[in-house]
Amino acid sequence: MDNQQAVVEDILVQKYKKGTMLLSQGDVPAKCYFVLKGCVRQYSIDETGKEITSNFYTEEQAVSIFNHHKQNKASAYTLTCLEDCILVVGNPGAENGMFHKYPQLETMIRKMVEENLGEVQDELASFIASTPEERYKALLQKRPHLVNRVPQHQLASYLGITPESLSRIKRRINTSDC
């Protein structure tokens, strides 16, 4: 049996129903995920009780909470399935064993993480420098499927604006397209 087949046999794939909470803010993450099908929302709740959406993970995206730098390892985020999901479930503790057993897996994962980190850095720089309307247009260009997959108030939070502002921006863009 080749290494690729062995890795596939070691992978756990699970189905989760819409609304399933994969991780609660304040808990120590025990699992990491890779989305095969569905949408997972990452958000936090601030001291006033307001939910702030920081990411949506969809097909072929890794869902990991990198908190190794924190003393208590508690997650600052909650992860919830916005749709029925099929996820690859990983155990960060077993990661080193898998990497030792399959060295090419470590290289592949490292390349994925580096690519993802570069994208996140670019997105953050762009987010800071752009207007809300520019953020929405960038979302339409890069991740248009999100507009119809996630609730508008969560999309607005992700863009750093109010739902009312998002409605105005959408109206402006739709009327300028006519």
SERO-4910 file (N, C-alpha, C, O; in steps of 0.05 Angstrom, whole numbers):
BEGIN
 pado doro    nc1    nc2    nc3   cac1   cac2   cac3    cc1    cc2    cc3    oc1    oc2    oc3
  Met    A     17    -24      0      0      0      0     18     25      0     37     27     16
  Asp    A     12     44    -18     28     68    -19     21     87      4      0     84     17
  Asn    A     39    107      8     35    126     30      9    142     28     -5    146     48
  Gln    A      2    149      4    -22    165      0    -47    150      9    -65    161     22
  Gln    A    -49    124      1    -71    107     10    -71    104     40    -93    104     52
  Ala    A    -48    100     52    -46     97     81    -55    122     96    -69    120    116
  Val    A    -48    146     86    -57    171     98    -87    173     96   -100    180    115
  Val    A    -99    166     73   -128    167     69   -142    149     89   -163    156    100
  Glu    A   -130    126     94   -143    107    114   -140    117    142   -156    109    159
  Asp    A   -121    134    148   -117    145    175   -135    170    180   -136    180    203
  Ile    A   -148    180    159   -163    205    161   -192    198    171   -205    179    162
  Leu    A   -202    215    189   -229    213    199   -246    233    185   -240    257    186
  Val    A   -267    225    172   -286    242    159   -313    240    174   -323    218    178
  Gln    A   -324    263    182   -349    262    196   -369    282    185   -362    302    173
  Lys    A   -395    276    188   -417    294    180   -427    309    205   -429    297    226
  Tyr    A   -433    334    201   -443    351    222   -468    365    212   -469    375    189
  Lys    A   -489    367    229   -513    381    221   -510    411    224   -493    421    239
  Lys    A   -526    425    208   -527    454    210   -532    462    239   -549    450    252
  Gly    A   -517    482    249   -521    491    276   -502    478    296   -501    486    319
  Thr    A   -488    457    288   -469    443    306   -446    462    314   -434    474    297
  Met    A   -441    464    340   -419    480    350   -394    462    352   -394    443    367
  Leu    A   -374    468    336   -350    452    336   -331    460    358   -315    443    368
  Leu    A   -332    485    366   -314    496    387   -327    520    399   -339    537    384
  Ser    A   -325    523    425   -336    546    439   -314    565    447   -292    556    455
  Gln    A   -319    591    445   -300    611    454   -293    605    483   -311    601    500
  Gly    A   -267    604    489   -258    599    517   -249    570    521   -235    564    540
  Asp    A   -258    551    503   -250    524    505   -223    520    492   -214    536    476
  Val    A   -209    499    501   -183    492    488   -189    474    464   -201    453    468
  Pro    A   -180    482    440   -186    466    417   -173    438    419   -149    436    425
  Ala    A   -189    418    413   -179    390    414   -178    379    385   -167    357    381
  Lys    A   -190    393    366   -192    383    339   -187    406    319   -190    429    326
  Cys    A   -179    398    295   -177    416    273   -193    404    250   -198    379    251
  Tyr    A   -201    419    231   -219    410    210   -210    419    183   -195    438    179
  Phe    A   -220    404    163   -217    411    135   -244    407    122   -256    386    124
  Val    A   -254    428    109   -281    427     99   -281    413     71   -269    422     52
  Leu    A   -296    391     70   -300    378     44   -326    389     32   -328    392      8
  Lys    A   -346    393     49   -372    404     39   -384    420     62   -384    411     85
  Gly    A   -395    444     56   -409    459     76   -395    486     82   -377    494     67
  Cys    A   -404    499    103   -394    525    111   -392    527    142   -412    521    156
  Val    A   -369    534    152   -365    537    181   -359    567    186   -342    579    173
  Arg    A   -372    578    206   -369    606    214   -351    607    238   -354    592    257
  Gln    A   -332    626    237   -314    632    260   -322    659    271   -323    679    256
  Tyr    A   -329    661    297   -336    686    308   -329    687    338   -323    667    350
  Ser    A   -330    712    349   -325    715    377   -347    733    388   -361    747    373
  Ile    A   -351    733    414   -371    750    427   -355    769    445   -340    761    462
  Asp    A   -359    795    440   -344    815    455   -357    819    483   -377    807    489
  Glu    A   -345    837    498   -355    841    526   -383    853    528   -396    851    549
  Thr    A   -393    864    506   -421    874    506   -441    853    496   -465    858    496
  Gly    A   -431    830    488   -448    808    479   -452    808    449   -468    793    438
  Lys    A   -438    826    435   -441    828    406   -424    806    392   -401    802    399
  Glu    A   -436    793    372   -422    773    357   -406    786    334   -417    803    320
  Ile    A   -381    779    332   -364    790    311   -353    767    294   -337    750    303
  Thr    A   -362    766    269   -354    744    251   -326    751    239   -322    773    229
  Ser    A   -308    732    242   -281    737    232   -274    720    208   -254    726    194
  Asn    A   -289    699    203   -283    683    179   -306    664    173   -322    657    190
  Phe    A   -307    655    148   -324    633    138   -305    614    124   -289    622    107
  Tyr    A   -308    589    131   -292    568    118   -311    551    101   -331    541    110
  Thr    A   -303    548     75   -320    532     57   -302    511     44   -279    506     53
  Glu    A   -313    498     24   -300    475     12   -270    479      7   -261    500     -3
  Glu    A   -254    459     14   -225    458     10   -210    478     27   -189    488     19
  Gln    A   -221    486     50   -207    504     68   -203    490     95   -220    476    105
  Ala    A   -179    495    106   -173    484    133   -183    503    154   -182    528    152
  Val    A   -194    491    175   -205    506    198   -187    499    222   -190    478    234
  Ser    A   -170    518    229   -152    513    252   -151    538    269   -153    560    259
  Ile    A   -149    534    295   -145    556    313   -116    555    322   -108    536    337
  Phe    A   -101    574    314    -73    575    321    -70    591    347    -70    615    347
  Asn    A    -67    577    369    -65    591    395    -43    579    412    -43    582    436
  His    A    -23    567    399     -1    555    413     15    576    429     28    570    448
  His    A     13    601    420     28    623    433     15    631    459     27    645    475
  Lys    A    -10    623    464    -25    631    488    -18    612    511    -16    588    507
  Gln    A    -15    624    534     -9    608    558    -31    587    564    -25    564    569
  Asn    A    -56    596    564    -77    577    572    -89    562    548   -106    544    553
  Lys    A    -81    568    524    -90    554    499   -120    556    494   -130    542    477
  Ala    A   -134    574    508   -162    578    503   -167    592    476   -153    609    468
  Ser    A   -188    583    463   -196    595    437   -210    622    441   -226    625    459
  Ala    A   -203    641    425   -216    667    425   -241    666    407   -256    685    405
  Tyr    A   -246    642    395   -268    640    375   -286    617    380   -280    598    394
  Thr    A   -310    619    369   -329    597    367   -331    589    338   -330    606    320
  Leu    A   -333    563    333   -336    552    306   -363    538    305   -369    520    321
  Thr    A   -380    546    286   -406    535    283   -411    528    253   -403    542    235
  Cys    A   -425    505    249   -432    497    222   -457    513    213   -478    512    225
  Leu    A   -454    529    192   -476    544    181   -493    527    162   -516    535    156
  Glu    A   -483    505    153   -497    487    135   -490    459    145   -472    455    162
  Asp    A   -504    439    135   -496    411    140   -468    409    128   -463    418    106
  Cys    A   -449    397    143   -421    397    134   -410    368    134   -419    351    149
  Ile    A   -391    364    116   -375    340    116   -346    350    120   -336    365    103
  Leu    A   -334    342    142   -308    352    150   -288    330    155   -295    309    166
  Val    A   -263    335    147   -241    318    156   -234    328    184   -231    352    188
  Val    A   -233    310    203   -228    317    231   -200    308    238   -193    284    236
  Gly    A   -184    327    248   -157    321    256   -153    326    286   -167    341    298
  Asn    A   -133    313    296   -126    316    324    -98    328    325    -78    315    318
  Pro    A    -96    354    333    -70    367    333    -49    352    349    -25    354    343
  Gly    A    -57    338    370    -38    322    386    -26    299    371     -4    291    376
  Ala    A    -42    288    352    -32    265    336    -16    274    311     -5    258    297
  Glu    A    -16    300    307     -3    311    283     26    303    280     34    294    259
  Asn    A     42    305    302     70    297    300     74    268    293     92    261    278
  Gly    A     57    251    303     58    222    296     53    218    267     67    202    254
  Met    A     33    232    256     26    230    228     49    240    211     56    229    190
  Phe    A     61    263    219     83    275    204    108    256    204    122    254    184
  His    A    112    243    227    135    224    228    130    200    210    148    190    197
  Lys    A    105    191    210     97    167    194     97    174    164    105    158    148
  Tyr    A     88    198    158     85    207    130     98    234    126     85    255    127
  Pro    A    125    235    122    139    261    121    129    280     99    129    304    102
  Gln    A    119    269     77    109    286     55     83    300     64     77    321     53
  Leu    A     69    289     84     45    303     94     52    329    108     39    349    105
  Glu    A     74    328    123     83    352    137     90    374    117     83    397    122
  Thr    A    104    367     96    111    386     75     86    398     62     84    422     58
  Met    A     67    380     56     42    389     43     27    409     62     18    430     53
  Ile    A     24    401     87     10    418    106     24    445    110     11    466    111
  Arg    A     51    444    112     66    469    116     62    487     92     58    511     96
  Lys    A     62    476     68     58    493     44     30    505     44     26    528     37
  Met    A     10    489     53    -18    499     54    -20    522     75    -32    543     70
  Val    A     -7    518     98     -8    539    119      6    564    110     -4    586    114
  Glu    A     29    561     97     44    585     87     27    600     66     26    624     67
  Glu    A     14    585     48     -2    598     28    -26    612     41    -33    635     34
  Asn    A    -39    599     60    -61    610     74    -53    635     90    -67    655     90
  Leu    A    -30    634    103    -21    657    118    -16    681    100    -22    704    107
  Gly    A     -4    676     77      1    697     57    -25    710     48    -27    734     46
  Glu    A    -46    693     43    -72    704     35    -84    720     57    -96    742     52
  Val    A    -82    711     82    -94    725    105    -80    752    109    -93    772    114
  Gln    A    -53    753    106    -39    778    108    -48    798     86    -53    821     92
  Asp    A    -51    788     62    -60    805     40    -89    815     45    -94    839     41
  Glu    A   -106    797     54   -134    805     60   -135    826     82   -151    845     80
  Leu    A   -119    822    103   -120    841    125   -110    869    116   -122    889    123
  Ala    A    -88    869    101    -78    895     91    -99    909     74   -103    933     76
  Ser    A   -111    893     57   -132    904     39   -156    914     55   -167    935     49
  Phe    A   -164    898     75   -188    905     91   -183    932    105   -201    949    106
  Ile    A   -160    935    117   -153    960    132   -153    984    113   -162   1006    121
  Ala    A   -144    981     89   -140   1003     71   -165   1009     54   -165   1029     39
  Ser    A   -186    993     56   -209    996     38   -234   1007     52   -236   1005     77
  Thr    A   -251   1017     36   -277   1027     46   -296   1003     48   -291    982     36
  Pro    A   -318   1005     63   -337    983     64   -347    974     37   -350    950     32
  Glu    A   -352    993     19   -361    985     -8   -339    970    -23   -345    950    -37
  Glu    A   -315    978    -20   -292    964    -33   -290    936    -21   -284    917    -36
  Arg    A   -294    933      5   -293    906     18   -314    888      6   -309    865      1
  Tyr    A   -338    899      3   -360    883     -8   -354    875    -37   -359    852    -45
  Lys    A   -344    893    -53   -337    887    -81   -315    866    -82   -316    848    -99
  Ala    A   -296    868    -64   -274    847    -63   -286    820    -55   -278    800    -66
  Leu    A   -305    820    -37   -318    795    -29   -333    783    -53   -331    759    -58
  Leu    A   -347    800    -68   -361    791    -92   -342    779   -112   -349    760   -126
  Gln    A   -318    790   -114   -299    781   -133   -285    755   -124   -282    736   -139
  Lys    A   -277    754    -98   -262    731    -88   -279    708    -77   -271    685    -80
  Arg    A   -301    714    -64   -318    693    -52   -347    698    -56   -363    701    -37
  Pro    A   -356    700    -82   -384    708    -87   -404    689    -76   -427    697    -70
  His    A   -397    664    -73   -416    644    -62   -425    650    -34   -446    641    -26
  Leu    A   -409    665    -19   -416    671      9   -442    688     11   -457    685     30
  Val    A   -446    705     -9   -468    724     -8   -495    709     -5   -513    719      9
  Asn    A   -498    686    -17   -523    671    -16   -522    648      4   -542    635      9
  Arg    A   -499    644     16   -497    621     35   -498    628     64   -505    611     81
  Val    A   -492    653     71   -491    661     99   -512    683    104   -517    699     87
  Pro    A   -522    684    129   -541    706    136   -528    733    132   -505    737    138
  Gln    A   -544    752    123   -534    779    116   -522    793    140   -502    808    138
  His    A   -533    789    164   -522    803    188   -494    792    195   -478    807    205
  Gln    A   -490    767    189   -463    755    193   -444    764    172   -420    769    178
  Leu    A   -453    767    148   -437    777    126   -429    806    132   -406    814    127
  Ala    A   -448    822    142   -442    850    149   -420    851    171   -402    867    169
  Ser    A   -423    834    191   -404    833    213   -376    826    202   -356    839    210
  Tyr    A   -375    807    184   -350    799    171   -337    822    156   -312    825    156
  Leu    A   -353    839    144   -343    862    129   -338    886    147   -328    906    138
  Gly    A   -345    884    172   -340    906    191   -360    929    189   -354    952    195
  Ile    A   -385    922    181   -405    943    177   -432    933    189   -434    910    197
  Thr    A   -451    951    190   -478    943    200   -494    930    178   -488    935    154
  Pro    A   -514    914    185   -531    903    164   -544    924    146   -548    920    122
  Glu    A   -551    947    159   -564    969    144   -544    980    123   -552    985    100
  Ser    A   -519    983    131   -499    993    112   -495    974     89   -492    982     66
  Leu    A   -495    948     95   -492    927     75   -515    929     55   -511    927     31
  Ser    A   -540    933     65   -563    936     47   -560    960     29   -566    958      5
  Arg    A   -551    982     40   -547   1006     23   -526   1001      2   -530   1009    -22
  Ile    A   -504    989     10   -482    983    -10   -492    965    -32   -487    970    -55
  Lys    A   -507    944    -24   -518    925    -44   -536    940    -64   -536    935    -88
  Arg    A   -553    957    -53   -572    973    -69   -557    990    -89   -563    992   -113
  Arg    A   -536   1004    -79   -520   1022    -96   -507   1006   -118   -507   1015   -141
  Ile    A   -495    983   -112   -481    968   -131   -501    956   -152   -495    956   -176
  Asn    A   -524    947   -142   -544    935   -161   -556    956   -179   -561    950   -203
  Thr    A   -560    981   -170   -571   1002   -187   -549   1012   -207   -556   1020   -229
  Ser    A   -524   1011   -199   -503   1020   -217   -497   1000   -239   -486   1006   -260
  Asp    A   -505    974   -234   -501    953   -254   -523    954   -276   -519    943   -297
  Cys    A   -545    967   -271   -568    968   -290   -561    985   -314   -578    988   -332
***
